[in-house]
């Protein structure tokens, strides 16, 4: 779950016995944000509305039992990463093995010690936070600090699928720093790295919505995916990219375009459809970027 760095981790307690919920909640409330569910379906509904950082799940519940809740969570790519700890009075090794095979991280047997509950929850929360950090670092470009190509590819695929369901347009914008090889040759690779960082920050700062994702695609090329955005909206961001990079006023005496660092930008927007693909949309934006460079650089070309 994405959260403010100073926010308490969130825990969902799932049990159909009010007394058990009360004891667990009182045990954990000082250190965590606690939500409760008294049944399996209610738990799944809460998770769908906002993923907790950990779930304490009773096994024996009326209706949907804890095993079925765990199975559904682990079968869903959006929720399979949430750690699940079973809390149960059943201590049979076959039951425990079954739960672990379903994907549970741990077992706590009733009657439980509050100190043991706190310790195990703390350990699994710490493990999850470290895992989340490693996953987030794998999606960040180490030089510029902005998202990397992998993050862009994943976002483009996800937003394309969402656009298929909603029937809303999706835009891709691509930019290339003009005459960057000449910049490196003239100023040195150290200065080239600083230029990449400055341009990446300027492009990132141009985004106005949390849903928009800008990434370094490779070398001196940057890209953005913008959900719910038509060609006019994409063109507005493309213009902000050009303006904000020019406003950096980074000297580039080796450029054949201007005396400062500039970018060429291509964009494309379309409504996702079954007969198309996200790669086709990106290819359209890439062809528009090529056209912008072909026409003399430091300009914008787009579709539509």
C-alpha positions as CSV (number, residue, x, y, z in Angstrom):
1,X,0.0,0.0,0.0
2,X,1.3,3.4,-0.9
3,X,1.3,5.7,2.1
4,X,2.9,8.7,3.6
5,X,6.3,7.8,5.0
6,X,5.2,8.9,8.5
7,X,1.8,7.1,8.4
8,X,1.3,4.1,10.6
9,X,1.1,0.8,8.7
10,X,-2.4,-0.6,8.3
11,X,-3.7,-3.9,9.5
12,X,-7.0,-5.7,8.7
13,X,-8.3,-8.0,11.4
14,X,-10.8,-10.6,10.1
15,X,-12.7,-12.6,12.7
16,X,-16.4,-13.4,13.3
17,X,-16.0,-13.3,17.1
18,X,-16.3,-9.7,18.4
19,X,-14.2,-10.6,21.5
20,X,-11.3,-11.7,19.4
21,X,-11.5,-8.6,17.3
22,X,-11.5,-6.4,20.4
23,X,-8.5,-8.1,22.0
24,X,-6.4,-8.0,18.8
25,X,-7.4,-4.4,18.0
26,X,-6.5,-3.2,21.5
27,X,-3.1,-5.1,21.2
28,X,-2.2,-3.4,17.9
29,X,-4.0,0.0,17.8
30,X,-1.1,2.0,19.4
31,X,1.3,1.1,16.6
32,X,-1.0,0.5,13.6
33,X,-4.1,1.7,11.8
34,X,-6.5,-1.0,12.4
35,X,-9.5,-2.0,10.3
36,X,-11.8,-4.9,11.1
37,X,-14.1,-7.3,9.2
38,X,-16.5,-9.8,10.7
39,X,-16.7,-12.1,7.7
40,X,-14.8,-13.2,4.6
41,X,-16.7,-11.3,2.0
42,X,-16.5,-8.1,4.1
43,X,-12.8,-8.6,4.3
44,X,-12.4,-8.9,0.5
45,X,-14.6,-5.8,0.1
46,X,-12.4,-3.8,2.5
47,X,-9.2,-4.9,0.7
48,X,-10.7,-4.0,-2.7
49,X,-11.3,-0.5,-1.4
50,X,-7.8,0.0,0.0
51,X,-5.0,-2.6,0.5
52,X,-3.8,-3.0,4.1
53,X,-0.2,-3.7,4.8
54,X,-1.0,-7.0,6.7
55,X,-4.1,-9.2,7.4
56,X,-4.7,-11.1,10.6
57,X,-7.2,-13.8,9.4
58,X,-9.3,-16.2,11.5
59,X,-9.6,-19.7,9.9
60,X,-12.9,-20.9,11.2
61,X,-15.6,-18.4,10.2
62,X,-19.2,-18.9,9.2
63,X,-19.8,-18.6,5.5
64,X,-16.5,-18.0,3.8
65,X,-13.7,-19.4,5.9
66,X,-10.2,-18.0,6.2
67,X,-8.7,-20.5,3.8
68,X,-11.0,-19.4,1.1
69,X,-10.4,-15.7,1.8
70,X,-6.6,-16.4,1.6
71,X,-7.0,-18.3,-1.6
72,X,-8.9,-15.5,-3.3
73,X,-6.4,-12.9,-2.1
74,X,-3.4,-14.9,-3.4
75,X,-5.2,-15.6,-6.8
76,X,-5.6,-11.9,-7.4
77,X,-2.4,-10.2,-8.7
78,X,-3.4,-6.9,-7.0
79,X,-3.7,-8.5,-3.5
80,X,-1.4,-11.5,-3.6
81,X,1.5,-9.5,-2.1
82,X,-0.4,-8.7,1.2
83,X,1.1,-10.7,4.0
84,X,-1.5,-13.0,5.7
85,X,-1.2,-14.4,9.3
86,X,-3.7,-17.0,10.3
87,X,-5.1,-16.7,13.8
88,X,-6.7,-19.9,14.9
89,X,-7.5,-22.3,17.7
90,X,-6.6,-25.2,15.4
91,X,-3.1,-26.4,15.9
92,X,-3.1,-29.5,13.7
93,X,0.0,-29.6,11.5
94,X,-2.0,-30.5,8.4
95,X,-4.1,-27.4,8.9
96,X,-1.0,-25.3,9.3
97,X,0.6,-26.8,6.2
98,X,-2.6,-26.2,4.2
99,X,-2.6,-22.5,5.2
100,X,1.0,-22.0,4.3
101,X,0.5,-23.7,0.9
102,X,-2.3,-21.2,0.2
103,X,0.3,-18.4,0.8
104,X,-0.1,-17.4,4.4
105,X,3.1,-16.1,6.0
106,X,2.6,-17.3,9.6
107,X,0.3,-18.9,12.1
108,X,-0.7,-17.6,15.6
109,X,-2.6,-20.0,17.8
110,X,-5.4,-19.1,20.2
111,X,-5.3,-18.3,23.0
112,X,-2.5,-15.9,21.9
113,X,-0.1,-13.8,23.9
114,X,-0.3,-10.1,23.0
115,X,3.4,-9.8,23.1
116,X,3.8,-12.7,20.6
117,X,1.2,-11.1,18.3
118,X,3.0,-7.7,18.4
119,X,6.3,-9.3,17.7
120,X,5.2,-11.4,14.8
121,X,3.2,-8.5,13.3
122,X,6.2,-6.2,13.7
123,X,8.5,-8.7,12.0
124,X,6.2,-9.3,9.0
125,X,5.4,-5.6,8.6
126,X,9.2,-4.8,8.6
127,X,9.7,-7.5,6.0
128,X,7.0,-6.2,3.8
129,X,8.3,-2.6,4.0
130,X,11.7,-3.7,3.0
131,X,10.3,-5.7,0.1
132,X,8.2,-2.7,-1.0
133,X,11.3,-0.6,-0.9
134,X,13.3,-3.0,-3.1
135,X,10.5,-3.2,-5.6
136,X,10.2,0.5,-5.8
137,X,13.9,0.9,-6.3
138,X,13.7,-1.6,-9.2
139,X,11.3,0.8,-10.9
140,X,13.5,3.9,-10.5
141,X,16.3,5.1,-12.9
142,X,19.4,5.3,-10.7
143,X,20.9,8.3,-12.5
144,X,18.0,10.7,-12.6
145,X,15.7,9.4,-9.8
146,X,12.6,9.3,-12.1
147,X,10.8,6.1,-13.0
148,X,12.6,3.8,-15.4
149,X,11.6,2.0,-18.6
150,X,10.2,-1.0,-16.7
151,X,7.9,1.2,-14.7
152,X,6.7,2.9,-17.9
153,X,6.1,-0.4,-19.6
154,X,4.1,-1.7,-16.7
155,X,2.1,1.5,-16.4
156,X,1.3,1.7,-20.1
157,X,0.1,-1.9,-20.1
158,X,-2.1,-1.3,-17.1
159,X,-3.6,2.0,-18.4
160,X,-4.2,0.4,-21.8
161,X,-6.3,-2.3,-20.1
162,X,-8.1,0.3,-18.0
163,X,-8.9,2.3,-21.2
164,X,-10.3,-0.8,-22.8
165,X,-12.7,-1.1,-20.0
166,X,-13.6,2.5,-19.6
167,X,-13.5,3.6,-23.3
168,X,-11.3,6.7,-22.4
169,X,-8.4,7.9,-24.4
170,X,-4.7,7.3,-23.5
171,X,-1.8,9.4,-24.6
172,X,2.0,8.7,-24.9
173,X,4.5,11.5,-25.1
174,X,8.2,11.0,-26.0
175,X,11.0,13.5,-25.8
176,X,14.6,13.5,-26.9
177,X,17.3,15.9,-25.8
178,X,18.6,17.6,-29.0
179,X,22.2,17.1,-30.0
180,X,23.0,15.3,-26.7
181,X,26.0,13.4,-28.1
182,X,27.5,16.8,-29.1
183,X,26.8,18.0,-25.5
184,X,28.6,15.0,-24.0
185,X,31.5,15.5,-26.4
186,X,31.8,19.2,-25.7
187,X,31.2,19.4,-21.9
188,X,32.1,15.9,-20.8
189,X,30.1,12.9,-19.5
190,X,29.9,14.3,-16.0
191,X,28.2,17.4,-17.2
192,X,26.0,15.2,-19.5
193,X,24.8,13.3,-16.4
194,X,23.9,16.6,-14.7
195,X,22.1,17.7,-17.8
196,X,20.1,14.5,-17.8
197,X,19.1,15.0,-14.1
198,X,18.1,18.6,-14.7
199,X,16.0,17.7,-17.8
200,X,14.4,14.7,-16.0
201,X,13.4,16.9,-13.1
202,X,12.0,19.6,-15.4
203,X,9.9,17.1,-17.3
204,X,8.7,15.4,-14.1
205,X,7.7,18.8,-12.6
206,X,5.6,19.4,-15.7
207,X,3.1,16.7,-14.8
208,X,-0.1,17.9,-13.2
209,X,-1.8,14.7,-12.1
210,X,-0.8,11.8,-9.9
211,X,-2.0,9.3,-12.6
212,X,0.5,10.6,-15.2
213,X,3.8,8.8,-15.2
214,X,7.0,10.1,-16.7
215,X,10.1,7.9,-17.1
216,X,13.6,7.9,-18.5
217,X,13.2,5.5,-21.4
218,X,16.9,5.2,-22.1
219,X,19.9,7.4,-23.0
220,X,18.6,10.9,-23.5
221,X,15.0,9.8,-24.2
222,X,12.1,10.4,-21.9
223,X,8.5,9.2,-22.1
224,X,5.2,9.8,-20.4
225,X,1.9,7.9,-20.3
226,X,-1.3,10.0,-19.6
227,X,-4.6,8.3,-18.9
228,X,-7.9,10.0,-19.9
229,X,-6.0,12.3,-22.2
230,X,-6.8,13.2,-25.8
231,X,-4.5,14.8,-28.4
232,X,-5.2,18.3,-27.2
233,X,-4.2,17.4,-23.6
234,X,-1.1,15.6,-24.8
235,X,-0.1,18.7,-26.8
236,X,-0.4,20.9,-23.8
237,X,2.1,18.7,-21.8
238,X,4.4,18.5,-24.8
239,X,4.5,22.3,-24.9
240,X,5.2,22.5,-21.1
241,X,8.1,20.0,-21.6
242,X,9.6,22.2,-24.3
243,X,9.1,25.4,-22.3
244,X,10.4,24.0,-19.0
245,X,13.5,22.6,-20.5
246,X,14.2,25.8,-22.3
247,X,13.7,27.7,-19.0
248,X,16.6,25.7,-17.5
249,X,18.8,27.8,-19.8
250,X,21.5,25.1,-19.8
251,X,24.2,26.4,-22.2
252,X,24.7,24.1,-25.3
253,X,27.1,25.9,-27.6
254,X,27.6,22.6,-29.5
255,X,24.0,22.4,-30.5
256,X,22.9,23.0,-34.1
257,X,19.5,24.1,-32.9
258,X,20.0,26.7,-30.2
259,X,22.5,28.0,-27.7
260,X,20.8,26.2,-24.9
261,X,19.5,22.6,-24.2
262,X,16.3,21.9,-26.0
263,X,14.1,18.9,-26.6
264,X,12.1,17.4,-29.5
265,X,8.7,16.0,-28.6
266,X,6.3,13.5,-30.3
267,X,2.9,12.5,-28.9
268,X,0.0,10.3,-29.9
269,X,-3.4,9.7,-28.3
270,X,-6.1,7.1,-29.0
271,X,-8.8,5.2,-27.3
272,X,-7.7,1.6,-26.6
273,X,-9.4,-1.0,-28.7
274,X,-9.1,-4.8,-29.0
275,X,-7.6,-4.6,-32.5
276,X,-4.9,-2.3,-31.3
277,X,-2.1,-2.6,-28.7
278,X,-0.2,-0.3,-26.3
279,X,2.9,-0.9,-28.4
280,X,1.1,0.5,-31.4
281,X,0.3,3.7,-29.5
282,X,3.9,4.0,-28.3
283,X,5.1,3.4,-31.9
284,X,2.9,6.3,-33.1
285,X,4.4,8.6,-30.5
286,X,7.9,7.4,-31.5
287,X,7.2,8.1,-35.2
288,X,6.0,11.6,-34.2
289,X,9.3,12.2,-32.2
290,X,11.2,11.1,-35.3
291,X,9.2,13.5,-37.4
292,X,10.0,16.4,-35.0
293,X,13.7,15.7,-35.2
294,X,13.5,15.3,-39.0
295,X,11.8,18.8,-39.2
296,X,14.7,20.4,-37.4
297,X,14.4,19.5,-33.7
298,X,13.3,21.8,-30.8
299,X,9.6,21.3,-31.9
300,X,6.5,19.2,-31.3
301,X,4.8,16.8,-33.7
302,X,1.7,14.7,-32.7
303,X,-1.3,12.6,-33.6
304,X,-4.1,13.5,-33.8
